[in-house]
Amino acid sequence: MAYMSQDGYDKMVAELKRLESIERPKASAAIAEAADKGDLSENSEYDAAKEAQAHLEDKINKLKLAIAEAKIVDTSRLSTDTVQILSKVEMTNIATKAKMTYTIVSESEANLKEGKISIKTPIAQGLLNKKVGDEAEIKIPRGTIRLRIDKISVE
């Protein structure tokens, strides 16, 4: 089960609809077109089209499973006392004084360009249950960083 926002859930449902209504027919058409080219035992286009279809079906099945197991979090009921899933956390890197803001989300919603990090990342794990003013010492691949929590909010 994955906790996620309504927005994240809606995006997954939209992606599933797109894959099923647009990409699946394209994959079937590519297979049919390749099959029309003759002997299937020596037809690399047919093999490639079948493989692409298998990848697509796998992606569709994973999305269906994620949607079925999703638990939508009512953000209006979230507290801003401590960092938790769907918290937007403003913090300062104590060593560099750099300020950063991340929203902690489920793995399926993570998107660094949007400032959304997976709850399973070392930074998110190090921030969970911390309060404003707390410092977190977090091991990351490049070493250890110290972050001070400046603000916790919910989008």
Secondary structure as GFF3:
##gff-version 3
##sequence-region A 1 155
A	DSSP	beta_strand	2	4	.	.	.	ID=ss1
A	DSSP	alpha_helix	6	18	.	.	.	ID=ss2
A	DSSP	pi_helix	19	23	.	.	.	ID=ss3
A	DSSP	alpha_helix	24	35	.	.	.	ID=ss4
A	DSSP	three_ten_helix	40	42	.	.	.	ID=ss5
A	DSSP	alpha_helix	44	69	.	.	.	ID=ss6
A	DSSP	beta_strand	70	72	.	.	.	ID=ss7
A	DSSP	three_ten_helix	75	77	.	.	.	ID=ss8
A	DSSP	beta_strand	87	93	.	.	.	ID=ss9
A	DSSP	beta_strand	99	105	.	.	.	ID=ss10
A	DSSP	three_ten_helix	107	109	.	.	.	ID=ss11
A	DSSP	three_ten_helix	112	114	.	.	.	ID=ss12
A	DSSP	beta_strand	116	118	.	.	.	ID=ss13
A	DSSP	alpha_helix	122	127	.	.	.	ID=ss14
A	DSSP	beta_strand	135	140	.	.	.	ID=ss15
A	DSSP	beta_strand	143	154	.	.	.	ID=ss16
###
